[in-house]
Amino acid sequence: MQKLFTPLKIGNLELKNRFMMAAMENGLAEVGGQVSDRLIDFFVERAKNEVAMIITGSIGISPEGRGLPTQLSIYEDEYVPGLKRMTDAVHQVGGRIGAQLYHAGRQASEAVTGLQPIAPSAVPCAILGNNPREMTKEDMIEVKEKFIKGAERAIEAGFDLIEVHFAHGYLLHSFLSPHSNKREDEYNGSLENRMRYPLEVLKEIVRVADGKVPVIIRISADEYLEDGLKFSEVKTICQEAVKAGAEAVSLTAGSYDSVEYTIQPMFINQGFLIPFSEELKEELSVPVIVAGRLNNAYLINDIIENNKADMVAIGRGLIADEELVLKMKRNDYTDIRYCVACNQGCIDKVFIGQGVNCLVNARAGCEKERNIVKAEKSKNVVIIGAGPGGLEAARVTAIRGHKVTVVDKEDRIGGKLYVLSTPPEKDTFMFFRDYLFNQYVRLGINFVQREVKSSEDIKDLNPEVVIVATGATQTVPPIKGIDNKNVVLAEDVLNERKKVGQTVAVIGGGLVGTETSKFLASKGVKVHIIEVLEAIAKDIGATYVGHLFKTLEEKGVEQHVNARILEIKDGEIVLEDKVIKVDNVVIAAGYKANDAVVEPLKKAYLEVYTVGDVNRARRIMDAVEEGYKVGCAI
């Protein structure tokens, strides 16, 4: 048996395998912090698919210490019954669940709580731009008592484990970090002083637990800030935490001021925390748990098999595929739907107050109402378009027992996933293309290469149902000179169908425009981004945007915002206030639905559905969700 599937003891708690669902905000609790049915369904789905230990997202122990409106709370007795209902549900399917107790500190939001945040020092959070006040000694005593009460309520609610949040720039971590702790008392200065308060809190929680449940810590191995907490000190903190009674250490990284390391996008290496866990294992007598873009089954297996950690903590990977553990148990690695680390459906949504979803998994966050069931009658279904929306519709439709044929004018499946994966650091979008291709092969879906311009073009396929997933095409803005021979479309550049010169202007500073700019700049091309709005990258999530701006600056990409284009000429683009010499102009100014064939098909066939950008140009996540829903509806 693989070591991954052998038991592990954390304190007096035995877990059936080495898989933990990492604590991650999911936005599924009720506003105010009560447990919801959707949250229970979300956790139960993972537990029944053999995740050994589920850690909740952060549970607020104090009103001013909450970071999100839809975040669990435990600072009053009224929250206990709902939490008990959740732990009971997880236990009923054979799972175990731990409570992650936290106070957001300087990363709390007054917009959420209506209260001024408190922190070791009055150092605002770079992302939130808030105004925390420095904690008094009385505040520290009060918050410690709230952690104690939170632990008591967690035990009463039936949690199997308590995880104390020493990471991500939250309150206890911000005491540890020289970046955020600027106090002038016995709680700052030396490492001994900085870890004094977090260890005081930990010891009290261990005292309350009293062997009923194990207590562990989650800590950032490195804060990835010049003046932040480094691993050399983290090792000492972990050793002291074990002395204080912590029975495992779970490694993560970063803080909000280095947010890309807390919820790692595509540009952070897979398994980047493994060297830290290997080193820490040599120094601790308790289990070491590691996280950090573990979206590869061979990598996960190697970690445990070769003693690089005792357990893996996977968050987004178990959002992307709730059956990950079962698929690995049966060595069916090609059936795994890997997280692509886009962060669009998970953390980007949660940050704006919505519940979690997933670009690759339309069931995520909707586990109870979205289930694939066999169709009462098998039908002959023709799907026009082999992009992600069409392929998801094909997958679901075929699982339900229909006979499925996918038609596309190209000789390959995947659609815009190829374009999306072309810019630097975006290659993991192809994980989803590979998954969809594997499903296409497994399910025996037919493929016909053909351009469909009318209903006659699919007549020989005898469809009873037609799904149109023909996507969208780039729009061309009405600018004088737009027909000039030096004007090209961004997709043609990314697909390398068109070559450009050494200096280009990219019209459009959204997702496509900025990624095309990165792509060209990485090849040594001088790029000017022309944007009509006051800023570029307005549609790009928090975990990506900082890195994007840094890369564009490093590559010498110039931004021209609030720009009005008067004319495109040979060798130049004329703005209202300047003329820029360029070899080419690249259009990245939006998309329009490619829907010309929809109405003719509706006239020819009784059952016609539309999926994805053919309805309205949006993102792949929307197309996949619609593909799933339509596949279930036939």
N, C-alpha and C positions, 0 to 999 in steps of 0.2 A: 504494500500500500504506500502511496505517496505520503511523505511526511506532512504535506498540506492537510491531509485528512486524518491525522492522528490527534488525539485530545491534547489540550493544553490547560494547565492549572494556573489561575491567577488568584493567589491567596487560597482560600478554601473553595473557590468556584472552579468547577471543571467545565471546560468548553469542548464541544464535540469536534471542532476542527480549528484551523488557523485563520479563518476569515472573520474580520470585523467590518461592519459598515461604519465608516468614519463619520464623526459628527459633522454635519453640514447643514447650514440653513436651507430650509425647503419651502418656507412661506405657506405651509399648509395648515398651521394652527389658526384658530379664530383670532380676529383682531382683539388685542388685549391679553392673549396668551393662553386661552383655554384650549384644551384638546378638541380636535374636530374628527368627524368620521373619516374624512379624506386622509388625514394624517395617520390614523389607525390603519386604514387600508394600505397605505404606502408602506408602513413598517411591517405589517403582517405579510404582505406579498414577498418581501425579502426574507423574512424569518421562515416562512414555509418552504422557501427555496434554499434552505440549509445555510444561511448566513449564521454563524455561531453566536455572534454578539453584535447587537445593534446599539449604537450610541446615538442618542437624540441629538438634534441640533442644540445650540446653547440654550440653557434654561435660566432665565433671569431670576436672581435671588433678591432683587430690590427694584422698585419702580423706576428710579432714575438711572438704573444700570441696564436698561433694555436698549437694543440697537435697532430693532425692527418691529413694526406693529403686529406682524403675524409670527411672533416668536414665543415659544412656550414660557410660562411663568410659574414660579413656585414660592412667591413671597407672601402668600396668604393661604390659610387652610382651605379656602374655597376651591383651590386648584387641585387638591389631592384626589377627589373622586374621579375627575376626568383622567388624570394621570394613572390612577388605578385601573380604570377601564382600558386604557392603552396597554399597560403592562400585562393585564389578564389576557387580552387578545393575543399578544405576542407569545405568552406562555402556552396558550391553548394550541398553537401550531408548532410547539416544540422549540421555540426560540428563547433567547435571553436578551435583556435590554438594560442598558446603562444610562444614567442621567448625567449629562455634562453640566455642571454647575458653574455659572460665570456671572461676572459683573463687567459691563462693557467699558467702564471707566471713561477715559478721554475719547473713546470711540462710540459713546452713546450719542443719541441724537435728541436734542431738545424738541425738534419737530415731532418726534414720536412720543416722547414722555411728557412734554410740557414742563420739564424740570431741567435746571442747569446741571450739566454733567460734573462729576467729581473725579479727581485723578490725583496721583502722587504729587504732580506739579501742574501748574496752569499752562500746559503745552498743548495748543490746539492740534487736532488731527488734520493732516494735510488734505485728505479727501473730503472730510466733512466741513472743514473750516469753522469748527464750533468754538465755544468759549468755556472750557472747563475751569473750575476753580480748584485750588489746592486743598486737599483733604486736611482737616484738623485731626488731632489725636482722638477727639470725640467721634468724628466721622469714622475713623479706622476701627474703633471699638464697636460702633454700631454696625458697620458692614461685616465685620467678623461674626457678630452675633447673627446677622442675616444669613451668612454662609452656614452657620451651625443649624439654624432653623430650616434652611433649605435641605440640608442633609437629613435632618429628622423627618421632614415631609417626604423626601425621596424614598427613604426606607419604608415609611408608612404606606406609600403608594405602590410598593412592591417591586421597585427596581432591584436588579441583581448586582449592580455595581455602580459606583460613583466615580466619575471622571472630573477632576478639578482642572479648570482651564488656566494653564500657565502660559498660554501662547497668544499669537496673533495681535499683540498690542493691547489686549484687554487689561482690565485693572491689575490683576496679579502680575501679568507679564510686564506691564508698564512700571511696576515697582522694580522688577529685575533689571530692566534695560536702562543703561546710561543715556540713551536717546530721549527717554521720556521722564526719567526720574532726576529732577534737579533740586530736590529738597535740601534743606540745610540742617538736618537733625540726624538722629541715629539710624534713620531708614534710608540714607543715601551715602555715597562715597565708595567705600570698599564693597566688594561682592558680599561679604558677610553682612554688611548693613542693608544692602539692596534686597537680599533674599530673606531678611528678617521677618517682614510682614507676611509675604506669601507662605513661608514655612509655619508661622504662627497659625494662619488660617488652616493650612493642611493638617497640622497636628490636632486642631480642634475637630475637624471633620473625621479624622481617623479615630479620635476618642469617641465621637458620637456613633460611628459605624460599629466599633467594638466587636469586630469579627462577624457581625451579621452579614455584611457585604464587603467585598474588597474595595479599597480606594486606590485609584491610579491618578497620574497626572498626564496631561497633554502639554507639550512644551515645544516651542520653536527651536530647532537645532541651531539655526542661524537666523538673525533678523534681516540680513542682507542690507544693512545700512552702515555707512561709514562709522557712525558713532553708536551703533546698535549693539545688541547682545551677541556675543560670539560663542562658537562651540566650545572653546577652551573653558569658558565660564559655565556654559550649560552643563558640561560633564560634572562639574563640582556641584551645581544645583541639583542634578539628578541623584548624585550620591547622597546629598543631604536629605533629599526628599525620601529616599529609601530608608534612611535612618529614622526619619519622622513617621514612617509607616506606609509609604506608597508601595503597592505590591505589583506595579508594572509602570513602565514609562512609554508613552506613545509620542512618536516624533512627527512634527510637522515643521513649518517654516514661516518666516516673515511676519509682518504686521500690516496694518492698513497703509502705513507710509511706504511699504514695499509690497503692495497688495498682490502683485503678480506672482509672488512666492507663496501666498496663502492659498490661492485657488489657481493653480498653474495653467496658463494658456499653452498653446502649441509651441511657443518659442522656448519654453523651459524643458530641459531634457527629461525623458522618461526615467523614473527611478533615481532622481538626482539626490535623494536623501539616503540612499542605501549605504554609501561610505560612512555616513554618520552613525547609522544603526550598527554597522559592523564594529566600529570602534567602541561604541557605547556598550555593546554586548560583552566586550572584554573586561569592562570595568564594573558591571552591575551584576547582582545576584538574583535579580527579578527579570521577568520577561520584558523584552524590548519589542515595541510595535512600530512598524514603519509605514508611511504613506508617501504620496508624491508622484502623481501620474503613473500609476501602476496599471497601464492599459495594454498589457501584453501577457498572455498566459504563460509563455515560457519564462519571462522575467519573474512573474509571481512565483512560479514553481521553484526557480533557481534561488530566490531569496530564502525560502524556508529550507529547501533541500541542502543548501550549502551554508546554513547557520548564519546568514547575514541579518536575520531578525527572527523572532519567535512567532510573530503574527503579522499579517498585512491588514492595514486599514484602508479600505477602498470606499470612496464616496461617490464620485460621478460615474465610476465604472459600474456601480450597482444601480444607478439611475438609468444608465444606458441599457443595461441588460440585467434584469432582476433574476435571471436564471444563470448568471455567470458561474456560480459555485457548482451547480449541477452539471453544467456543460464541461467544466474543468474536471469534475469527478469522473465523468465518462470519457475523458480525453477527446472530446469533440470540439477542438479548438476552432475549427473553421466555421462553427455555428455561432460563435460569440459575436455579439454586436458591441464593438468596442466604443468607448467614449472617444470622441475626436478632439476634446479639449477646446471646443469653440466657446464655451461658457454662455452661449446665447439663451438656451432654454432653462438653465439652472440659475447660476448666480446673477446674471444680468436681469432676469425676471424678478428674482427675489429682492434685489436692490431697489427695484421700483415698486415694491409692495405686492407683487403677484406671486401665485403659487408656482412651484417648480413644474417644468415640462422638459422636453429633451428633443433636440434636433433629430436624433436617430431613433427615439422610442416614443411614439405618440401615446403610449399607455401611461407613461410616467406622470404621477399625480392624479391619474384618473383610473386607478386600478379596478375599482368595483364596476364602473359603468362601461369600461372598454375591454371587452373580451371577445376573442375570435371563436365563433361556434359554427358547426357544420351547417351548410345551407340545406333547406328542405328539398330543393331541386337543383341539380347541376345545370348550369347554363354555359353557353359558348360566349366567352367574353373577349372582346378585342380592345386592347389599350393602345392608344396612339400617343407615343412619346415614351422614351426610355430614360428619362431623367429620374431623380429621386422620388418625386411624387407618383409618377407612373409606375415605377418599380415597386414602391411600397403598396400601391393598389394591387399590383400583380401578385405580390407575395401573399397578402391577406386573402385575396380572392381565390388563389390556388389552394391555400390551406383549408379554405371553407369547402373545397370540393368542386369548384368550377374549372372548366377547361379554359386556359388562358393563352392568348397570343399577344405578344407585344410587337408593335410596328414602329419603326423609326427610320428616318432618312439616312442616319449615320450607320456605320457598320460596327458600332460599339455601344455598350450600354453605360449609363452614368451621367449623361447630359452635362449640366453645368458644374458637376463635381470636378471635372477635369480643369475647367477654368479656375475654379476656386482654389484648387490645390497647387496651381502654378506659381504664385508669388512666393518669395522666401518665407519659410517657417509656417507654411500652410499645407504641407504635404499630408498631414494626417486626415484631412478630409477624405482621402482615398481609402481609409479604413472602412468608411461607410459604403463606398462604391464596391469594395471587395466583399463586404457582407452581403450586399444586395445581389451581387453576381453569384455568390455561393448559394443563396436562396433560390435564385433563378435556375441554377443547375439542379439542386436537390429536388425542387418541386416539379421539374419537367416542363417548365414554361417554354412555349414556342417563341421563336423570334423571326421576324420577317423584316428585311431591310427594304424600305419602300417609302417614298414621299407621298403623303396623303393630302391631296388638294380638293377632293370631292368624295361623296359617298360611294361613287363607283370604284374608287381605289381600294376599298376593302370588301366589296361585294362578294368576291370569291372566298372570303374567309367565313362567310355565313354567320355574322354576329347576331346574337340575341340581345346582347348588351354591349354598348360602346362607352369607353371611358376616354375622354380627351384630356391629355396632359402634355400639350404642345408648348407650354412654357411662355416665355416672353422674349422679345428682341429689343435691342438697344434703340433708344430714341435719338433722333438727330435734331438738335435745337435749330430754330430758324435764325441763323446768323449769316450775314452777308459773307460770301466766300466759302460757305460750308461744303460746297461741291468741289473745292480745290483739290487737286491731286495729292497734296501733301497731308490731307485729312484722313485719319484712319480711326476705326473703332477699337475700344479697349479690348474687347474679346478677341479681335483678330491679332492684336499685339500679344496678348497672353497665350493664345493658341499658336503663336509664332507663324501665323499665316501672312502677316505683314511685317516688314522690317522698317525700322525708323533710323533717323540720323543721330547725331551726337547731342543735339539739343532739342527738347520737345516741350510743348505746353500741353498739360492734361486739363481738359475742361471738366470740372466736377471734382469736389473734394470730399465726397462721401466714401462709402466702403470700397466700391469698385475703383474710384479715382485714386484713393490713397494706396490701395494695394497694387494697382498698376504702376503708380509712381515708385513704390518700393522695388517692384520687379525691374523696372528700367534703370533706376538708380544703382541697383546691385550689379548691373552690367556696365556701369561706368557712364551712363547717359546723364547729361545735365537736364534736370526736370524742373519745370515751373508748374505749380498747381494753380489753376484759375478757378476761384469760387465766388459765386454771387452773394452768398451769405457772409455773416461777420466772422465765421470760423469754419475750419474744416473738421472732419471726423465727428460730426454731431450724432451720427448713428452708430458709433462704435462704443463697446462696453468698457467699464471701468478697469477691468483687468488687462485690456489691450492698449488703451489709448495712450498711456504714458510711454510705453515701449515704442509705439508707433511714432510719436513725436520725437522721441530720442533718435530713432533710426533715421527719420527724414532729415533731422538736423545733421547727424553724422554723415549722411550721404550728400549733403549740400542741396537738398531740395528746397526751392524757394516757394513761399506761399504768397498768393496775391488774393486777398479777401475783399469783400464788398466791391468786387470787380465787375465792370460792365464792358462786354466785348462789343466793339464797333464793327470789326471786319477781320477776316482771315485772308492774308495775301501770301504769295510765294515768298518764303523765307522769313515771314513775320506774322505776329498776331497783334492787332491794334486794340488796345484798351482805351477807355475814356481818358485815362491820365498818363498813359505811357505806351511805348511800342517795345515789344520783346522780340528779339531775333531768334527764330526757331527753324529747325529743319522740318519738323512735323507737328501737327496738332492731333492729339488723341482725345476722342470723345468718350466721356464717362458720365453722362448727364441723365441717367435714368433709363427706365424700361417701359415698354408697352406690351399689353397682352397679345399673344400670337393666336388670335381667336377666329381667323377668317373661315375656318372649316366647321365651326361649331353649329351655326344655324343650318347649313346644308345637311349635316348629319342628323340633327334633330328632326328635320323634315322627312328623312329617309328611314329612321329607326325609332321605335317606340321608347326604348330605354337608353337614354344618353346622359352621362354624368360628366362634369368638368372638375378637374383637380389642379390645384397649384396656380402658377402664374398666368395660366390661360384665363383665370377669373380676374386676377389683378396682380400686378407685379409686387412680390414681397420677398420673403426669405425661404430658404429650403425647409426650415422647420414648419412653416405654414403648409407647404406643399405635401410634406410627409404626413402631417396630421390629417389633411383632407384626403390623401390617398388611403390612409388607414380607415377613416370613417366611411368613405365610399365603398371600400372593399368589404366592410362589415354590413353595409346596407343592401347589397345585391341579393 
